[in-house]
Amino acid sequence: MAVEPPVLPGRDEARRWAEEELAKPEYRDAAPGWLDSVWADILDWLRSLDGGSGPDTTVAAPWIGVAIAVLIGAAVVLARPRLNAKAKRAGDVFDAGTTVSAEAYRGRAAAAAAAGNWSAAVVDCFRALVRTAEDRTLFDARPGRTADEVAHELATPFPSEAGRLTEAARTFDGIRYGNESAGQADFAAVRELDIALQSLTPASAALPAERDEPAVPR
């Protein structure tokens, strides 16, 4: 049985499909800044196709459809990694269902560091920091807490460490959810932060002002 050739959309229909596809907000949100001008150029080119007519335009129409399909495919390839990274950045600090202690996480971090696996060492050291905060009841142990939330919540009892907490959370997310790698300096920074937080006394909430006691008549 002969295989029928694929049916290509006409020029106008292909242009409309491409304009609708490339105008979707996910492509705009996921594209790096330098791609904004590329999208605009593509759409300008598609709109310019209205002006042509004649035998050359008729012959080229199927190839215009192919070119548009290639452009849409390129847009998907360029946008997908950034969309996936955005979706993954809001991940939980801990894996689902884990009950590893802070000391166990520190042991795992030390073993990973000894093997030169700095990324794993950073992840487990940060988790040890979070588990210790839970053990000290600095915040409740709840699933779904992100590294950014950890940094924000611990900045209240440890305001002097707010900057290092934010940087540690960024490093954790970059490794765990952004396909980044860590080095020895990254592990040293998170480990020093972990040690510092263990030695610090959390700042207490300010006590409410005492009310003036009414004078007792003599």
Disulfide bonds with the S-S distance in Angstrom:
none
